[in-house]
Amino acid sequence: MRVFSRWPAIPFRLFNPSPCPLSQGTDFMDIFNLLEAAFLGLIEGLTEFIPVSSTGHLLLVGHFLGFESTGKTFEVLIQLGAILAILTVYSAKLLKILTDFPRDARTRRFVFGILVAFLPAAVIGALAHGFIKSVLFETPMLVCAMLIIGGFVLLWVDQLNLRPRYHDVMDYPLPMCLAIGFIQCLAMIPGVSRSGSTIVGSLLLGADKRSAAEFSFFLAMPTMAGAFAYDLYKSRDILSFNDGALIGVGFVMAFISGVFVVRYLLDYVSRHGFKLFAWWRLIVGALGMAALMIWG
């Protein structure tokens, strides 16, 4: 299986290098596939933890530039790089949680809250996996619509005069964690955004912007790890050694760009809110929808 199997379609056919003799060789196509993998890994890392939908961006890029992946497995597997990014940045906090867990009730409640929030996605994701991959992942117009709707939701939430009751993720009550977990399930629709749904849900349930983004980070760890493990299991019969090289390149790029985003996102949203991400969603969604209507 080749993760990427065809050259760009309209309007990118201008860049088809067929006149060049080198482009006919296998080595050139291998290099091109690696560059494609690096590009998609970069998109994954930059968009995974901000509320713009990394999966939606990957699917749209794949559709318009002709980057095809069998069963969309590549898009999920490179999330491992983003998982490692957040584990790296949060290593000190995770170590403290691990050491405090046996003797601190507040820490135990927080860990249990993360697991409770993860449970809805684990159950619903497993039950609806086939439908999500075969139907929702194959509908780029739906992705664009969800990007636009999500953009308006972010603008709406950002201008609300909310009075946060929770300023520390360690203080989130279990019912609130469970509610955030159910809200996260909306992100099974590509274009919604896992981080966007959990951040908006947390804000509406009484969290401040910084802790809402941080809770989204912590919830991403089991959610993304679970999605990776489940998709790897489902795709075990179609993966090959060649896929490993492409996934590895995407993984490295997702890790590097993911570290950058995780390090700076909390401070950014605390100061500036979510307007930038909202407008980005609206622009990408509108341009994508227009392109689909023109070129298909």
C-alpha positions in Angstrom: 0.0 0.0 0.0 1.2 3.5 -0.8 -0.1 6.2 1.4 -0.2 8.7 -1.4 -1.0 7.4 -4.8 -1.7 10.2 -7.3 -0.6 13.6 -8.4 -2.5 16.8 -7.7 -5.8 17.2 -9.5 -7.3 20.5 -10.6 -6.4 23.2 -9.8 -3.0 22.0 -8.9 -2.3 20.1 -12.2 -0.1 23.0 -13.2 2.6 21.4 -10.9 2.4 17.9 -12.5 6.1 17.2 -13.3 5.4 14.7 -16.1 7.6 16.4 -18.7 10.6 15.8 -16.5 12.3 12.4 -17.2 13.3 12.2 -13.6 9.7 12.2 -12.5 9.2 8.9 -14.2 11.5 7.1 -11.8 10.6 5.3 -8.7 13.1 7.2 -6.6 11.5 10.5 -7.4 8.1 9.3 -6.5 9.4 7.9 -3.2 10.9 11.3 -2.4 7.7 13.0 -3.3 5.7 10.6 -1.1 8.1 11.4 1.8 7.6 15.1 1.2 3.9 14.7 1.2 4.1 12.7 4.5 6.2 15.5 6.0 3.7 18.1 4.9 0.8 16.3 6.4 2.7 15.6 9.6 3.4 19.3 9.9 -0.3 20.1 9.5 -1.2 17.4 12.1 1.1 18.9 14.7 0.2 22.5 14.1 -3.6 21.9 14.2 -4.1 19.0 16.6 -4.2 21.0 19.8 -5.8 24.2 18.5 -9.6 24.3 17.9 -9.5 24.1 14.1 -9.8 20.3 13.5 -6.6 18.6 12.5 -8.5 15.7 10.9 -10.6 18.1 8.9 -7.5 19.9 7.5 -5.8 16.7 6.7 -8.8 15.4 4.8 -9.3 18.6 2.8 -5.6 18.8 1.9 -5.7 15.1 0.9 -8.8 15.7 -1.3 -7.6 18.9 -3.1 -3.9 17.9 -3.5 -4.7 14.3 -4.3 -2.9 12.8 -1.3 -4.8 9.5 -0.9 -4.4 7.1 2.0 -5.9 3.7 2.2 -8.7 3.8 4.8 -7.3 7.2 6.0 -5.0 5.2 8.3 -2.0 7.6 7.9 -4.0 10.6 9.3 -4.6 8.7 12.6 -1.3 7.0 12.9 0.8 10.2 12.7 -1.2 11.4 15.7 1.3 9.4 17.7 3.8 12.1 17.1 1.4 14.7 18.5 0.8 12.4 21.5 4.5 12.2 22.2 4.7 16.0 21.9 2.2 16.6 24.6 3.8 13.9 26.8 7.2 15.6 26.3 6.0 19.1 27.2 3.9 17.8 30.1 6.4 15.3 31.4 7.1 17.2 34.7 3.4 17.6 35.4 2.7 13.9 34.6 5.5 12.8 36.9 4.1 14.9 39.7 0.6 13.4 39.1 2.2 10.0 39.2 4.0 10.5 42.4 1.1 12.3 44.1 -1.5 9.8 43.0 -1.1 7.3 45.9 -1.3 9.9 48.7 -3.3 12.8 47.4 -7.1 12.6 47.0 -7.3 15.6 44.8 -4.9 14.1 42.3 -6.7 10.8 42.3 -10.0 12.6 41.6 -8.4 14.5 38.7 -7.1 11.3 37.1 -10.4 9.6 37.6 -12.1 12.7 36.0 -9.9 12.3 32.9 -10.8 8.7 32.6 -14.5 9.5 33.0 -14.2 12.1 30.3 -12.5 9.6 28.0 -15.1 6.9 28.4 -17.8 8.2 26.1 -15.4 8.6 23.2 -14.0 5.1 23.8 -17.4 3.5 23.7 -19.0 5.5 20.9 -15.8 5.6 18.8 -15.5 1.8 18.9 -19.2 1.2 18.0 -19.3 3.8 15.2 -15.7 3.3 13.9 -16.9 1.8 10.5 -19.4 4.6 9.9 -16.9 7.3 10.8 -14.2 6.0 8.5 -16.2 4.9 5.6 -18.8 7.7 5.5 -17.9 10.8 7.5 -14.2 10.7 6.4 -15.3 10.6 2.8 -17.4 13.7 2.8 -15.3 16.8 2.3 -18.3 19.1 2.0 -19.3 18.0 5.5 -15.8 19.0 6.8 -16.2 22.5 5.3 -19.6 22.9 6.8 -18.4 21.9 10.3 -15.4 24.2 10.0 -17.8 27.1 9.3 -20.2 26.2 12.0 -17.4 25.7 14.5 -16.0 29.1 13.6 -19.3 30.8 14.4 -19.5 28.9 17.7 -16.0 30.0 18.7 -16.9 33.6 17.9 -20.0 33.3 20.0 -18.4 31.8 23.0 -15.5 34.2 22.8 -17.8 37.2 23.2 -19.9 35.8 26.0 -19.5 37.4 29.4 -18.8 34.1 31.2 -18.0 34.1 34.9 -15.7 31.1 35.3 -16.0 29.0 38.5 -13.0 26.7 37.8 -9.5 28.0 37.3 -7.6 24.7 37.8 -8.1 21.5 36.0 -7.6 19.6 39.3 -10.9 21.1 40.6 -13.2 20.0 37.8 -16.0 17.9 39.4 -16.7 14.4 37.9 -20.1 15.3 36.4 -18.5 18.2 34.5 -15.8 15.8 33.3 -18.4 13.4 32.0 -20.3 16.2 30.3 -17.1 17.3 28.5 -16.5 13.7 27.5 -19.9 13.5 25.8 -19.3 16.9 24.1 -15.9 15.6 22.8 -17.8 12.9 20.9 -19.0 15.6 18.5 -15.5 15.7 17.2 -16.0 12.3 15.6 -17.5 14.4 12.8 -14.4 15.6 10.9 -14.2 19.4 10.9 -15.7 19.8 14.4 -12.3 19.6 16.3 -11.6 17.5 19.4 -9.8 20.4 21.1 -12.5 22.9 20.0 -15.4 20.8 21.3 -13.7 20.1 24.7 -12.6 23.7 25.2 -16.0 25.1 24.3 -17.7 22.6 26.5 -15.4 23.4 29.4 -16.0 27.1 29.0 -19.8 26.7 29.0 -19.6 24.5 32.1 -17.7 27.1 34.1 -14.0 26.8 33.3 -11.7 29.7 32.4 -9.9 29.8 29.1 -6.5 28.6 30.3 -7.8 25.6 32.3 -10.2 24.7 29.5 -7.3 24.4 27.1 -5.2 22.5 29.6 -8.0 20.0 30.3 -8.2 19.5 26.6 -4.5 18.7 26.6 -4.8 16.1 29.3 -7.9 14.5 27.8 -6.1 14.3 24.4 -3.6 11.8 25.9 -5.9 8.9 26.4 -8.2 9.9 23.5 -5.5 10.1 20.9 -3.7 7.1 22.3 -6.9 5.1 22.2 -7.7 6.2 18.6 -4.1 5.3 17.5 -4.2 1.9 19.1 -7.7 1.0 17.8 -6.9 2.2 14.2 -3.6 0.4 14.2 -5.4 -2.8 15.2 -8.1 -2.4 12.6 -5.4 -1.7 9.9 -3.0 -4.4 10.9 -3.6 -6.4 7.7 -3.0 -3.6 5.2 0.1 -2.0 6.8 3.5 -2.7 5.3 7.2 -1.8 5.8 6.9 0.9 3.2 4.1 2.5 5.1 6.3 2.6 8.1 8.8 5.0 6.5 6.1 7.4 5.4 4.3 7.3 8.8 7.7 7.8 10.5 8.4 11.0 8.6 4.9 12.3 9.3 5.4 11.3 13.0 8.6 13.3 13.3 7.0 16.4 11.8 3.9 16.1 13.9 6.1 15.8 17.0 8.2 18.9 16.3 5.3 21.1 15.3 3.1 19.7 18.2 5.8 20.6 20.8 5.8 24.2 19.5 2.0 24.5 19.7 1.6 22.9 23.2 4.3 25.1 24.6 2.7 28.4 23.6 -1.1 27.8 23.2 -2.1 28.2 26.9 -0.5 31.7 27.2 -2.0 32.7 23.8 -5.6 31.8 24.6 -5.4 33.4 28.0 -4.4 36.7 26.5 -6.2 36.7 23.1 -9.1 34.2 23.3 -10.2 32.2 20.2 -11.0 34.8 17.6 -8.0 33.9 15.4 -8.9 30.3 15.3 -12.6 31.1 14.6 -11.7 33.3 11.6 -9.3 30.7 10.4 -12.0 28.1 10.4 -14.4 30.4 8.6 -11.9 31.2 5.9 -10.7 27.6 5.3 -14.3 26.3 5.4 -15.6 28.9 3.0 -12.7 28.5 0.6 -12.9 24.7 0.7 -16.7 24.8 0.1 -16.2 27.1 -2.9 -13.4 24.9 -4.3 -15.6 21.8 -4.0 -18.4 23.5 -5.9 -16.0 24.6 -8.7 -13.7 21.6 -9.0 -15.4 18.9 -7.0 
